Amino acid sequence: MSEALVALTSGFPADSLTDEEIDAGVVSVVGGIEQVNYILIRNHIITRWRENVSTWITKEMFLDIIPKHCGVLLDSAYNYLVLQGYINFGVAQGIKERILAEPSKPHVIVIGAGLAGLAAARQLMTFGFKVTVLEGRKRAGGRVYTKKLEVGSRTAVADLGGSVLTGTLGNPLGILARQLSYTLHKVRDKCPIYSVDGRPVDPDLDRKVETSFNQLLDKVSKFRQLMGDVSQDVSLGAALETFWEAPGDSINGEEMKLFHWHLANLEYANAGLLSKLSLAFWDQDDPFDMGGDHCFLPGGNGRLVQALAENVPILYEKTVQAIRYTSDGVQVAAGGQVYDGDMALCTVPLGVLKSGSIKFIPELPQRKLEGIKRLGFGLLNKVAMLFSHAFWGIDLDTFGHLSDDPSLRGEFFLFYSYATVAGGPILIALVAGEAAHKFETMEPTDAVTSVLLILKGIYEPQGIEVPEPIQTVCTRWGSDPFCLGSYSNVAIGASGDDYDILAESVGDGRVFFAGEATTRRYPATMHGALLSGFREAANMAHYARVRTSRLKVEKNPTRNAHSCASILADLFREPDIEFGSFSIIFGRKDFDSNAILRVTFGNQRKKPDLQHSNTLLFEQLQSHFNQRQEFHIYTLLSKQQALDLREVRGGDENRTNYLTEKLGVKLVGRKGLGPSADSIIASIKSERSRRKTPSGMLKSKVAAVKQNQIRKAKIIGSNRFSIPRANVGPKIARNGINEESKTLGNSDGLTSPCLDIQVGASSSNIDLARPITNNASDFASDSNGSALGHLGDNNGSGTDVGSNVGSVLSVNNHLDCLNANCVSMFDGNSNGSNPQSNGSQHCLTSSLCIDNNLSSPLLNVSTELLAQNLSYSDGSAVPPCSVVGTNSSGSSSLIPSNPHFGSFESQDYVGNISDSMDGISIQENIFEDIMNELLPPTGSSPGTWQVTGKF
């Protein structure tokens, strides 16, 4: 096997870097000759260790092979592979000898002695950490449980939990077996299926239905690409049953039962009901399947658990109730005791996290809680039976059985023969899907009786007697308080991102998480759990090294190797600039501020359908189908350099040359950006958070709109004319009311949403290309700072702003109100013909009242707002301007340039529509769709939203 292929089976691209390697900064420049040499060295080290996995391979073994000028790359590759658990891991004697008798590094408390916890513990001990493992059960292994069945002289073992090693090429569990000289047993392909009455299903019909079922999966997979955000609300089961077409001209009963058998097999693979699996992402981990055979380990997987647990300090029957974490360390409460440590690793199953039985102090971040809630956690149960002899024969490892009840299609639908690997004649019946949940309350004797009836129906017609089992065991994984289920799946509304979210550490690198539900590549697998333990051991070693070096770890508790990728991905979903393979994000406050540039390599991203370009789901779908091999590299620029880069012609190649040769920048991975990028990321994120509606507010605002039957604003209603806008570009942008400005008040004294506007102008002394900020200190409040009594009210009489039909408009000299006497604010529907003069001293807009004819501008003599208290984003003052509005020639001196035209149809309400779309470059038809969905027509404003031009 070539070295490139060996690397491929280990999870590395044969000729490129992984995202994790880029993050770790294994090379100084991505994409150059240095990377080529690094990959050759990396692949050679992996291959060398795989030749003899029982030895500890050292860096010195390669000094005579690797050229001296590549010594730095040798250090980088070797250190990365050891730290991340790609080499020098396991239970061989040569590996165990590396564990120090006296640990010199911080104390780590590992919660759970399953595969993830044991893998992490052994790695940390090898790295020199002091480790204590707390386990609630009386045994190690967690959901990997090999049960010994014995009666008299008859003894055998059965795997009641994880049983199949799925893919042996590169599987770390296979490496452990090699270190222990265990031979794996390949699960043979032969799997006859028997009908309800025990007759063998016709092999031709079996193959025909299986082919049709696989074609059905392909059809559904292609269909979901066209569904957009609809697929987030559709289950895999609904799609399969909708598109099912039986082979031939009609669907007969046997074909339908076979179809449901395959559905049951799919529910077994996902430990979940198909009705709850996400159509969009149920198979998001398929691209990462490990190649090779599926195997049983003779003697059971408990042998691997036993080897991993050897000499690991495990305290059994210690049920953890609480984990407290601070900047100084952690405290774990378990079994009436409190254990102090520097860091904690939580490896409990997702079912336990969902139950909330472990209290985190402080509470876990909302982001993680929501990820825990979204992911699914399913159920699989088993009936293990020890017989006096293998009456079913030893020439097969599996056989299936059909059910005539679709709701019980998963009940004893598949049998595993352990006769060749268990040390005795053991047969295991699987219970999946809905049947697995019903099985939790079924009496064990009834379950065994049902299984025996099936077996007798199959074998007695063949003249084979089915004896009574010597011993039986029924699992109840859903009722087990230490797991509350079997393994994870991607439920409706979840995605692969949620696995990454569960993997994020909290508390500034104090509490870490591992387990099969924390790995998006290998979820629901034993090797996934093991690898997650290696991953977190590396993360904890990193944080300990940072603290020891007195380097500052990011203040954001979720910004670690996983969340950093997630934060940047979130920010880059709405880049400020995007061209070719380049995307750029930056803050908007300072024109000379720094920017972060991302370059995308790999498959070209398809342009999203306009109908869905504003949805996160569509981006996830595009990623799922079109970006499986994508990776990103980054660099820091000034905003001006980013704008200059955009103007470079000749495509991405010329732009890359401009970056490296003209600007002299270096493209690196996320971690390669260094600490200098942290403040930029935090600033951009914070700024966007302020501009956007906080979580939950949009819903409450929309609810308020529906309750009061008013519309916040219109670009232009179908029954209104359009007011010309200042030309400030093609985006919805908000550089308006200062965050510290006071909010508008309602007539009932309650606070209403801020009126959020951007001001632009076309006079020669106003720079339209520069955002303008309102720094007014007296914004729509009365002189003592209290809420306005009547916003926009005509002398307190209650006349609706924007809907006056009087013929006379009056002068506004009110001291502290918003156009108190101006009865047609923002509205050209007044029958009056004269513009309004405004003498207010603390007025929002001197006079945004205009007449139908737009015959003359409006006079502004305000002293504290639009006339003089504006500044550009760099802090310089906007030149004063005394005229507000639009005249007949279409020119203007200072007019609002945001979508807040049309009408505000209540004297008590002024709102805004751009708070949740700030900074998004968006197609006009999409904007209309969003607005019509969020703020549908009301009785008083039946018109739909329309875009009449750039804004």
N, C-alpha and C positions, 0 to 999 in steps of 0.2 A: 504494500500500500504506500503511495507517495506521501511525502510529508504534508503537502497541501491537503490531501484527502484526510489524513489523520487529524489535521487542524479542523477540517470541516466537521468531522464526527465529534469533535470536542466543543462545537458551538461557535467556531470562528469562521468567518469568510476566508476562503482559500487565498485570496489576493488583495484583501482590503482590511480596514480596521473596523472594529465594532464601535458603537456609540460609547460604550463604557471605556474602551481604550482611549478614544478621543477625549472623553471627559477627564480621564486620568492624566492626560498630557504625556503619553508614552513617547511621542515625537514632538519636536519643536515646530515642525511645519507639516501640515497634512497635505498629502498628495505628491510629495517630491521623492527624490532618490532616497532620502533618509527613511521614509515610510517603507519603501521597497526593501531596504536592508533590514529594517526592524521586523517586517513580516517573515522574511527568510529565517532570521534568528529565532523568532517566536515559534514558528512551525517546527524548526529543528529541535528546539528544547522540548516541545510537547512530544514529538516523535521519539526522542531519546528516552524520555521517562516512560512512555507507553510500552517501550520494548521490555522494560523491567519495572513494573509498578511497585515492587516490593522494596525498592531501594530509595534512599533519600538522595536526590540528584543535587549536586552543588554547582555553583557558578564556575568554580575553578576547572570543572571537567570540560569546559568549552574554550578555555583560554588559548589552547593550541590550535583550535579550529577557527575561531572568530578572529578576523583581522584586528590589530590593535586599534586602528582608527575607528572601529565600531564598538569599542569598549563601553562607551556610554549607552549605546543601544542594547548591549548585552545586559548591563545592569538594569535598564528599564524593563526589558522583556522578562528577565528572570524574576525580578522583584514583583512585577505585576502578576505573573502566573502563580507564584507562591502565595501572595497575599489573597488573591481571589479564589484559591482552591482549585486551580487547574492542574497542578502537579504537587507532588509531595503531600498528598492527603491520604487518609485511610487508616487501616488497622494492621498493616504489616509491621513486623518487628522493627525494621529499620526506620519506620515512621514513628512508632511509639517511643523509641529511644530518644527522640528529640524533645519529648515533654520534660520540662524542667521540674526537678524535685521541689525547688523553692521558687515559686513564682515571684517575679519582680515588678509586675505591672498591676494596674488597678483591678479591683474586685468587681466581677460581673455576676449578677444573679440571673440565671436562666429559668424561665417559668415553663415547664413542660419538658418531659424526657422522651418526646417522640423523635422522629428522624431529624427534624429541623433543629430541635434543641440539642440533641446528641452531637450532630455534625458541628454546630456552632461551638459547643463546649470543647470538643476535641481540638478544633482549630485554635480557639482562644488559649487553651492550655499549651499548645505547641508554640503559640506566639509569646508565651510567658505570663499570661493573665492568671489571676486567682479566680476560680470558678466555683459557684454553688448552684446546683440544679434542684429546683423544687418540683416535685411530681405528686399530683393528687392521688394517683392510683397506687396499688401495691406493686406495680410492675412498670418497666420501661416499655417504650414502643408506641404508646398512644393508639392510634387507629391501625397500626401494624401489630397484629396479635395472632401469634401461633399457639393454638390450643392443643394440648396433649390429650388424646382420648385413649383410655386404657381400661380394659376389663380382664382381670386375670393375667394371662400371658400375652394377650392380644393388645398391642400398643401401636398407635399411629398419631400423626399430627395433622392439623388442618389450619389453614390461614383463614381466620374469621373476618379479618379486615383486608388491608391491601394484600393482594396475592400475585398479580401479574407484573413482571418487569416488562414495561412497554417500550420495546426497542433497545437492543443491546449495543449498538454501535455508539460508543462514546458515553453510554449510560454509566454514571459514577457508581451505581449499585453493582453493575457488572464488574467494575474495577475492584470493588470490595470483595466480591466473590472470587476474583482471580487471586487477590492477596491471600485469601483464606483457602485457596485451592479447592473451591467448590465448583462443581460442574453444573451448569444450567441445563434445564430440560426444555427444549423447544415445544411450544404448544402446537400440536399438529393441526393442519387445516381441515381435516375431515370432521364434519359436524352434521350428521344426519338429523332431520327434523321429523317428529312424529305428530300425527294428527290427534284430535281430541279423543278418538276411539282407540288410539294406540297404533294405528296403521302407519307405516312409513309414508311420508309425503313423496309423491312422484319426483324424482331428481330433476327431470326436465322442467316441471312446473316450478320447482324450487328455484332453479337457476333463472327461469324466465321472470319470476316475480322479483328476485334479487336484482336482476339487471334493470327491470323497470323502476325499482325503488332507488337504485343509484342514479338513474337518469332523472328521476324525480328530484333528488337532492341537487343535481346539477341545474335543473330547470329553476328550482326555487332560488338557488344561489345567483343565477343570472337575473331573475326577476327582482330580487331585492336591490340590485343596483339601480333599478329604475324607480324605486319607491320613494326615495328621498326620506324625509322625516317621518313619513307614514310608518316605515318599518320599525321605528322605535316603539310603536304601540301595538305591533303585531307579533304574535307568538310563532315560533317555528311550527308548532303543532297545527295551528290554524292554516298556515300556508301549505303544509304537506297534505292535509286532508282536502284542501280546496283544489289542489292541482293533481291529486291522485287520479290516474287513469290506469285501470287494470289492463294487462296484456290481452289481446284478442278483442272480440266484438262485445263481450259482456263481462260483468264481474260476477263470478260465482262465489259460493260461500268459502271454499277452500282458499281461493286467491285472497279474499278479504282477510281471512285469518292469518295467512302468511304476511300480508301487508301489516297487520297489527303486531305480528311477531317482530318484524323489523322495527316498528315503532318502539316496542318494548326494549329491543336491543339498543336503540338510540337513547332511551331513557336510562338504561343501565350505564352507558358510556358517560352520560352527563349527570348521573345521580339526581335527576330532576324531571318533573313533569314537562312534557313537550308544550303543554299549554302555558307554561311559565317561562320557557326559554326564549331569549331574545332572537328574533329572526335575523337581526342585523349582525350580531356578534357572537352567536353561540359557538362558532368554530374559529374564533379569532386566533387561537393558538395552533391551528393546523400547520401553518408554514414552519413551525419549529419542532414538529414531530421528529423524534430520534429514529434513525433508520435501524434496520436489523430485525431480528426475530422477537416475537413475544415469548417470554419464558417463565417457567416455574423454577423456584429454587428448591431442590430436594431437601427435605427436612424442615422446610418452612422459612419464611423471611425473618422469623424470630432469631435465627442464627446470626443474621446481620446486626440485629438490634443488640443482641448479647455481646457481640464483638465491639460495637460502638460504645456500649455502656461500660466496658471494662475499665476499671480504675478511674472512672469519672465520679466525682463526689455528688451522689444523688441522695436527696432526702425524700423518702416516700411518704405517702399519706399526708402531704402538706398541701391542702387546698388553699389556693390564694384567694383572698377576699378583696384586697386593695393594693394599689401601687401608687405611692406618693413620689412625685419627682420635683426637684428644685434645681437651682443652678449649682448646688453643691453636691448633689448625688440623688440616690433613690432609697426609699424604704418600702419593703414588700411585707405585707401582713399575711401570714399563712399559719394555720394550725395553732392559733393562739400565741404566736410569736411574731416579732418584727425583725426582718433581716435587712441590714444596712449594706449598701453597695455604691459603687461609683456609677454603674450603669446597669440597666435591666434589659433582658431580651424576652419579649412575650411571644410564645409560640403556640398559644392555645388555639384550638380550631375556631373557624369563623362562627360556628353555632354558639360557642361560648361568648364570643364578643357580641353577637346579636342579642344574647339573653341579658347582657348587662350584669352578670353575676360578679364580675370583677369591677370594682370601683376605681376609676383613675382620678387622682387628685393632683393638679386641677383636671377638669373634664377634658377629654380628648377634643382636638379641634373639630369644628363643625364639618369641615371638609372630610375628615376621616370618618366621622359618625355617619355622614351621608353615604360614603362609599361602602361602609359596613352594611348599611340598610339596603343599598341597591343590589349588591351581589347576592346571588342565590346560593343556598346551601341545601343540598338534596339528601336523599336517603337510599341506601341499598342494604338489604338484609339477606341473611343466608341460613340455610338449614344444613348442618354437617352431620353425616351419618356414618358410623363405623359398622361394617358388616363382617360376617364370618368369612366371606370370600367375594371376589369381584365378579358377580354374576353377569354384569354388563360387558365384561371383556376388557382387555387391556390394549386393544388396538386403536383406541381413540381417546381423546382427552376431553371432548365436549360433545353434547348432543342437545337438541332442542325439543320443545313441546308446545303445541298450539293450544289456545284457549278459545272457547266459543263466546266468552264475555269480554268485549273490548275494554271494559273498565277494570278487568282483572287480567289483562293481557300479559302483565309482567309477573304474575304469580307462578313461580316454579317454571319459568319459560326456558331456562337454560341450566344445564347440569355440567359441573366440572368433575372429571374423574381424577382423583389424586392417588390412584392405586400405584402408579409408577414413581411417585415422588414423596409420598407420605409415610412410607414404611409399613403400610397396611392398606386394606381395601376401604378407602374413604370416598364417599360420593357427596358432593355439595350441590344443593339446589339454590338458585338465585331468585330473589324476589325484588323486582324493580318497579318504578313508577308509582301509580296510585296504590297498587297492591302492597308495596313496601310500607306505606303508612297504615293500611288496614292490618298488616301483619303485626304491627306493634302491640295490638290488643288481642291478637289471636292466641288461644291457649296452645302451648307447645305440643301437647298430645294431639290436638286437632290438626296442627300444621304437619306433624309427622304422618298422621293418618292420611291426609290429603296427598302428600308426596308418595306414600306407598301405593295408593290407589292408581296414581299416574304410572308408577313403575310397573305395577302388575298389569295394567292395561297395555303396556308396551311389550313386556317380555313374556308373560304367560301365554299369549297366543303363539309365541315362538317355541313353546315347550320348555321355557326357562322358569324355574321356581324363584320367587322373590322372597328371601327370608326376612324375618324381623331384624331390625338393626340391633346391634349389641349396645351401642350408646349413641345418643343424639345431643346436639347443641343447637339452639335457636338464638340468633343475635337480636338485639334490640338497640341498635345504634342511635335511633332517634330519642330513646329514653335515657341514654347514658348521659349523666350530668357533666361528664368531662369532654363531651364532644357535641351532643344534641344533633347528630346527623352524621353524614358520611364524608362528602367532599363537595367542593364549591362548583358553581356554574355561573354563566352570564345570564342573569334573569332579564326580563323585559325592563328597559330603562337603564340597564347597566352597560358597561363596555369594558374592554381590556384595560382602560385607564384606571378603573377602580382597583385592579390588582396592584398597580403602582401606588395608588393612594394608600392602600392598606400597608404597603411596605415602607411608607415614610416614617421616619423617626420623629419623636416629639421631645419637647423640653430641651432644645439646644443640644441634641445628641446625648440624651440621658436614657430614653426609653426607645427600644428598637422592636421591630416586629418581623417574624419569620413564620414559615409554614406554607403549605401548598396554595393557600388563598392569597399569598403575597407575591406570586410569580406569574406574570402574564404570559410567559412563554411556556411554562410547564405546569399549569394548574391541575389539580385533581390527580396528581401522580406522586408516587413515592420518591422518585428522583427529583421532582420539583421541590418537595419539602427539604430533601437533603441539600440541594443546591442553594436554597434560600438561607439555610443555616450558614453555609460557606460565605454567602454574600454579606450577611449581617456581621459575621465575625470580622470580615474585612472593613466594614463600615465602622464598627466599634474600635478597631485598631486605629483607624484613621482619626476618629475623634479624640482618642486617648493621646495620639501623637501630637495632634494640634494643641491640646490642652497642656501637654508636657512642654511643648515648645513655646508656650505662652502666646500663641497666635490666637487671634480673635475668630471664633466660629460665628457664622452668621447669626444675627439676632433673631431672625424669623425662625421659630422652632421647627418649621416644616421644610426649610430650605436645605435639604441634604442632597445626596447624589440622585435620589429619585425625584424629590419635589422640585429641585432646581430645573430639571428637564420639564417638569409639568408647568412651572411658573412661566418659563420662557415660551413653552408651547402655547400657553393661554394668551400671552401677550402678542405672540406672532400670528395668532388667529386673526387679529385685526391690525396688520402692519400699517404704519403711517405712510410708507412708500413701498411699492412692490413693482419690480420689473425684471423680466427674465427669470433667472434662478435666484435673484437677490430680493431680500425683504429687509426692511429697516424700521426700527421703532425708536422713538425719542420722546422726550418731554416737550410740551408746547410752551412752557413759560419763557424759556430763554432761547433766543434764536441761535446763540453760540454754544448751546449745551451739547453734551456728548450724545452719541447715538450708538445703538448696537445693530450691527449688520449680520444677517444670517445668509449663508449660501447653501443651497440645497443641491446635493448630488444624488445620483441614482435615477430611478424611473421618473420621467417627466410627469408632473402633476397635471391631470386633466382639468380643464376649466369647468368649474361647477355650473350646473344648470342654474340660470338666473332665478328660477322659482325657489331655489333652496340655498342660494349663496349666503344668506344671512343666518343659517342654522348650523349649530355645532354638530348635529348628527350627520349632516351631509359631509362635513369635513372628515368625520370619523369613518364614514362609509368609503369616501375617496381614499383615505389612508389604508383602509382594510384591503381594498381591491387593487389600488394602483401605487401604493408607496411602501410595499413590504420591504424593499431593499433600499429605501431612502436613508440618508444620514445628513447631518447638518454640521457646518463649521461656522465660526463666528469671528468677529473682530470688533474693536471699538473705533469709532470715528467721531469727528465733530459733525454737527448737523449740516454745516455748510459743505463739508467734504461729501456727505451723503447726497446732498442735492447736486453737487458737481458730478458725482459718479453716475447719477441718473442720466445726465446729459451726454455721457460718453456713448458714441455710436460704434457700431460694428459687432454688437452682440456680447454675450457673456465672456468670451475669450478676451476681447479688448478691455472689457471692464475689469477682469481679473488682472490683466497686465497693468492696467492703470493703478489698481490697488497696490500691487506688490512693487512696481517699479517707480511710479510717479509719487504715490503716497508713502511707500515703504512700510506698509502694514503687514502683519503676520496673521494668517488665518489659523485658528486654534479650535479645540473642543470647548465645551461649556466650561469645564473647570479651568481650562487654560486662560480664560478671560481674567482670572485672578480676582483678588479682593476689590480692585478698583471698579469692577463691574457691579459689585453688590449694591452700592449706593445708587447707581443709575437704575438698576432693575427695581429697587425699592421705590425710588422716586417716581418712575413711570407707572408702576403698579398703584402706588398711592394716589397719583394724580388721576388715573383712570377710575379708581374706585370713587373718588370724590365727584367725578363728572357723571358717573353712572348711578342709577337708582340702586340703593342698598337692597340686599336680598329681602324679598317679602314686601317691599314698598310699592312696587309696580302693581302687584295684585290688589293691595288695599286702595291705591289711587284709582284703579279702574273700577273697583267696587263702588268707590265714592261717586265716580262719574255716573255710573248706572243708577245709583240711588237718587241722585239729585236731578237726573235727566238733563244734564248739560254737557256741552262739549268743551274740552279744554281750549282748543284752537283749531283753526283750519288754515291750510295753505290757501285754498280757495274753495268755497262751497259752491254747489251747483246753482244756487240762487243769488250769488254775490259776484261782484266784479273783482278783478285782480288789481292790487295796488303794486305799482312798479317797485322792484327791489334794487338796492344797491348791488352792483356786480362784485361779489366777494368770492367768486369761485364756485366750483361744482359740488362742494361737500356741504353736508350739514355740520357746521362747526359751532362750538360754544366757547367763546372767550368773553363771557358776559359778566353778570353781577358777581362782585367779589364774594368769596365764601363767608366773609365776616359781615356782609350786609344783612340788614334785618329783613325778615320775610314780610310779605303782604299780610294784612289781616282781613278776616271776614267780619261781616256786620254783627255776627253773634259773638264776636270776641275771640273765636278760634283762629289758630294760625293756618293759613292756606299755603300751598306749595309756592316756592319762589318763582317769580317771573324771571325767566332766564333769557336774556337777549344778547345778541352781538351787535355792536354798532359799527356801521361803516358809512362812508360818504363818498361823494364824487366831486367835491369842491377841490380846487387846486392845492389847498393847504392841508388836506387830510390824506394820509397814505393808506389807501384801501388794502394794500397787500399785507399790512401789519395788523395783527389782532389788537383790539381795544378793550381795556379793562375798566370797569366802573369802580371807582374807589369812594363813592359817595358814602358819607357817614350817616346821613339822614334819609334813609330809603323807605318811602311809603310808611312812615310812622308819624305819630303826632309828636308834638314838641316835648312831651315828657317820656317818650319811648314806648308808650303803650300801643296796643293794637288799634288800628283804625276803627272808628265807629261804623262808618258806611263807606265802603270802597266804591268809588265811581257813582255814588248816589247823587241825584240832583237835589241839592238842598235838603237831603235827608228824607225826601218824599218817596224814595223807593223806585224811581224810574230805572228801568233796566239799562245798563250800559250797552250801547250798540244796538238798541232796538227802539230808540225814540222816533216818533213820527211827528213830533211837533215842528212847527214851521219857524220857530225862532230859537236861535242858539245864543247862549249868554256868555258874558265875560266871566272868567274864573279868577277870582282874587283870593281864593281860600288859602289859608296859611299852611296847613299841614296835611293836605289830602291829595289824593290822586285824581286830578281833574274833577274836583267836586261838582262843579257846575257844567262840566263838559259832557253833553249828553250823547255824543256819538263817537266815543272813543274807539279807535281802530276800525271805524265803520264808515263807509260812504253811503249808507242808506238813509241818512237823515234827510228830511225834506228841506232842511235849511240850506241857504245859499251862501252864507257868509262864513269865512273861516273864523277860528276862535283865537282870541288873545288871552294869554295866560300870565297872571302876575304872581303865581304861587312862588313861595320862597323855598319850600321843601318838597317839590313835586317830582314824581317819577319821570314824566316827560312833560315838557313845558306845555305842549298841546298837541296830542296825537289825534285831535279831532279834525276831520277833513270833510269837505262837502262833496257832493256828487260830481261837481264840475271840475274839481281839482284846479280851480282857476287861479289860485294864488297860494303862496306858501303861508305857513303859520308863524306867527311871531312868538319868539321864546325869550322871556326875560327872567327865567329861572336862575337863581343864584347858587344852587347847591347840587345840581345834577347834570343833565346833559350839556348845559352851557359851558361848564368849566372844570368839572371834577373827573375827567377821564384821563387815562394814560395808556400808552402803548405797552406791550408786554415786556419791553426792556426797561420800563419805568419812566421814560420820557413823556412829557405832557402832550396831549392832543391839542392842537391850536383851537382857541375858542371859536365858537360858531353861533350865530344868533338866530339862524333860521332853521326851522324844523319842518319837515313835511315834503311835499312834492308839488311843484307848480305845473302849469299846463305844458311847459316845454319838456317836462320829464327830468329836469335836472334837480339836484337836491344838495343841501349842504350837510345835513346830518340826519340820517333816517335809520330806523332799525332795519337790519339786513338778515333777520332770522325769519322763520316761518310763522311768527306770531301776528299774522294779519288775519283778516276775516272778521270773526266776531267772538266776543266773550259774552255769552248770553245770560249772564247773571250779574247783578251788582255785587254779589258776595264772593265771586270766584275769579281768580286769575291764575292760570296754570301754565305749564309748558309741556312741550311734546318731545323735546330733543334730549332729555336727560338720560335716556337709556340708549341713545344712538350716537352719542358724542364721538366725533372723530372717525366715524365709519364712512368710507367711501362706498356709496351704495347706489344701485341702479334706481331710477325714478319709479319704475313700476313696482319694485320691491318695497320702496318706501310707502307707496300708496297702499299696498297689501297689508303692511304692518300696521299702518294707522287705521285702516278700516277694520282690522281685526281687534286692535287694542281699544279703539274708540269708535264703535259702530254708530251709524246714524241714529239720531233720537227724534222724538216727535217734533221738537222745535227746530231741529236741523236735519232734515231728511237727506241732504246731499252727502255724497261720498267724497272722500279726500281725493284730490287731484294735484299733480305737480304741473305747474304752468311754466316753469322755466328753471334756470339754475338759481341756487339760493345759497 
